[in-house]
Amino acid sequence: MTPGELATRLASVRERLARACTANGRRPGDVLLVAVSKFQPASAVAAVAGDGQRDFGENYVQEALEKRAELAADPVAADLRWHMIGHVQSRKAAQVAGNFVLIHTLDSVKLADALERRLVVTGQLQPVLMEINIGGEPQKAGVLPEEAEALGEHVLAACPHLSLRGLMCLPPVFDAGEAARPYFARLRRLGENLRSNLGIAMPELSMGMSGDFAGAVAEGATIVRIGTDIFGPRPAKAAAPVA
């Protein structure tokens, strides 16, 4: 895809996001757009960054670090903000901790403790979101809604280098328009309960992708993760890197 085509697609997403915000009495700046660049070449990231996009989401640790290294010398990519939006194995925690502006996928005490051990060494503070398995699907990552408070309590008590900023979900019917909206509403209500019970702000709700972000915005999303509508379909021959 050419830089011009990417620019047109990005502008379209921004316009639709602004319309969704306005329709729900929100300002466009209230919702952060994260461009999901999984499997996309560094050149595509650079092209989108050249049109002013600063936040990018990656699913695989190794791919993310390699892409960032490739872009390190490109002035247009100097101030990009990288988000880890894929599942993180605890054995990869040392590579992730401190290298992403936000980790969206904290889903276990084991991962929290592994991140904390690395952050103690570096002295960094790492913002994180709890990934919630909002549909209770056994095949999916994420902490179950009824177990989220216990994980939050552990982070607050034992992980001072983690800053718990909110929740993230991938609903069972993702990218499916209004069909996903009840799950977004459920995540919003869970966030409200956790803020009250844990006594912390937790302002972020990371939910909504290319096919359903309007519904997510209506239910209070503060971060949407858009890949296909910006970059087009993922490269056909891309193989999933080891997480």
N, C-alpha and C positions, 0 to 999 in steps of 0.2 A: 504494500500500500504506500502511495506517495505521501510526502509531507503535506501536500495540499489536501489530499483526501482525509488524512488524519486531522488536520486543522478543522475541516468542515464537520467531521464527526464529533470532535470535542466541542465545537461551538453549539452543535445541536443538543448534546447532552447538557451543557451548561444552561441553555435556554429552557429545556424541559425541566431541569431541576429548579430553576428560578420560578417557573410557572407553578410547579408543585408547592413550593414554599409560599408563594403569594396566595394560592388558592386555600391554604390552611392558616392564613394569618401570620405567617412567619417571614422573616427576612432571608433572602438567598444566602447571606453570609452566616446564617445560623447552622447550615448543614455543610460539612466538609466533604468535598469530592475526592475520593481516593481512586486513582486510575490503576486498575489491576493489570499488571504487565507480565504476568506469568506466561512463560513460553514465548514472549515477544522479544525480538532482538534489541540490543542496546540502542541501535540506530532509531528504532521506533520510539523508544523512551526519550531519546534526545530530541526527536522531532516534536513530540507532544510537549516536552519541557520548553521547547522554543516558543510555544504558544502560551506559555505562562502557567502550565500545570506544575505544581510543586510536590504534591503528595502521590506516591506510588506504592502499590501493594504487591508483595511477592509471597508465594506459597511455599517455596522450597529454599532452605537455608543456603545450600551450595550455589544454586542458580542466582540467588539474590546477591551473594557476596561477589561472585564472578562478574555479574552485570555491573555492580557498583565499581569494581576495580577497572572495568573496561571504560567506564564513563568518567573516571577520576580526573582525567586531563582535559575534559570537555568543559569549557567555561559555562555553558548553558546549564550544566548539571551540577554546578558547584554547591548549590544550596538546596538540593532536593531532600525531601523528607521521606524516609523509607519506612513502610509499615510491614510487619510480619503478620500475614493473615491466614497462614496455613498451620496445620498441626505441627507442634514442635515436640520431638522426642526429648526426654530429659537428658539423654547423652549428648544432645546438640546444644544444650543450654549455654555452655560457655561461648559458643559461636554467636549466639543470638543476643545474650545479655549485653546491653549497652550499645548495640549496633543498630537498633531500630528506634525510631521516635515513639512507636507504640507497638506493643505486642497484643494482638487481638484475641489470642487463643490460649490463655491460661486456663487449664482444665483439670488440674490435679494438685494435690499437696506435694507429690513427688516433683513435679515440674517447678512449682513455686520454690521449693527448697533448693533445687538445683540452680535455678536462676539466682537465688539469694547468695549461695556459696560463691558464685562467680563475682557478683556485685560487691560482696564484702572485700574482695581482692582489689577491684578497680575503684571502689569508692563512688560508683555512679548510682543514680536513682533512675529506675526503669519504670515508666508508665506501662500499665497493663490493663487489659479488659478480661473479664471472665467470659469464656465461651460457654454458652448455655445450650444444651441439647433440648431445645424448646419443644420438640415433638416426641421426646422420649424414645428415639430410634436406637435400637441396640447396635446397629452397624456404624453409627456416627460418633465422632469425638464430641467432647463437651460434657460439662458437669450437668447432672439432672437438676431441674429447677428446685426440687426439694432439698438438694444437697449444696446448693450455692451458698447459703448463709454460713454453713460450716467451713467451706473453703475460704470465704471472705474473712471469717473470724481468725482462721489460721494465718492468713496473709497479714492481718493487722497485728497479731500477737507475735509472730515469729519471723516475719520478713520485712524488716524496716526499710530495705532498699527497693522494695516494690511499692509503687504508687497505684492503688486500685482506682481506676478512673471510670469504670462502668461495665457494660455488658455487650456481648456480641452474639449473634445467632445466625444460623443458616437453616431456615425452616424446611420442613419436608417437601413442600411444593414451591421451591425457589424458582425465581424468574417466571412466575406464573400469574402475574398481575394481582388482581384482587383476592385470588385464592390464598395468597400468602398473608394477607392483612390480619386475620385473627391471630396468627402466630406473632406478628409484630406487636399487636396489642397486648398479648400475653407477656412478651418480654418487657414492654413498658411498665406494666403493672408489677412485674417481679422487681424491676429496678426501683420503683417507688417503695416497695416493701423493704428492700434491702437497705436503701438509704435511711429509712426510719430505724430499722432494727440494728444496723451497724453503726449508725451515727456519723456517716461520712457523706460527702457530696455526691460522688459517683455520677457526674453529669452526662457521661457519654453513652449513647446507644448506637452501636455499629450494626446496621441492618439495612437490607435493600440492595439489589443488584440491577443489572440492565433491564430485566423484564418486570420488576416489581417495585422500583424505588419510589414511585409516586405514593403508593400505599404505605411504604415505610415512613416517608416524610409526614404523611397524614397522622401516623401513630407516634411521632416524636423522634424519629431518627435524627441523630446529630452527625453521623458519618454514613455515607453510602459508598459502596464498593462497585465500581463500574469497569468492566473489562471489554466485553464483546461490542458494546455500542460505541466505544472509543476506538479500539484497535481492530475490530472485525473478528471473525472466527480465529480461534487458535490455529497455529500452523499444523497442517494435517499430520505431519510425520513427527511431531514433537513427542518425545518419550518422557515420562515423568521422572525427574531426577530423584535420587535418594534424598529423603527429607532430612 
